[in-house]
Amino acid sequence: MPVLNAEEAENVLVLNLDSEPGYSGVENTLYQEDFVIPIWGDAAETVPELAARFRH
């Protein structure tokens, strides 16, 4: 899914397995931005952990 105008956001959460390039082989420069909060790992683990943080 494309991210539009991410540079205008105060913070951007990125949930992805890792920071490696995808099928296209192109690195995602968004990952290096200061406003990006990366959460790397398997979604089966990271999404429930993130949801639990919001519930507290």
N, C-alpha and C positions, 0 to 999 in steps of 0.2 A: 504494500500500500504506500503510495507516495506521501511524503510529508511536505506540506505547503506552508511557506512562511515561518518555518521553525526559528529562523533568526530573530523573529519578532517576539518570541516567547521568553518569559523570564527564566524558565527552566523547562527542559525536555527530558522525560524519562524514556530510555531506550531499553526495551526488554528483548534480548536476543541470546542465542546460544553462546556466541562468542563474537569477537571483533573481526574475525577473518572475513575476507571478501566472499560474497555469495556466488551464485551461478555465473554471473557476468565476469567475475575475477577482478572487479574494480573495488578498491577500498572506499568505504563510506567516510567522507571527510567530516560529516556531522559528529562522528564519535570523538573528534579532537577538540571540539568547541568547549569553552569553559562552562557554558550553561547546560551542558548535557550531563545527565546522571545515568550512567550505564548500569544495568543490572543483568549480568551475564549468567547463563545457566539454562538448564532444562525447565521449560515452562511448567511442567508438572510439579516442580519444587518452588520455583521463584514466584509464580503467580499467587499460590496460597499464602506464601510468606508476606508478600506485598499486601494482599487483601487483609491479612491479620493486623498489619501495622495500621491500616486505615480504620479498623474496627476499634482500636484502643484510644 
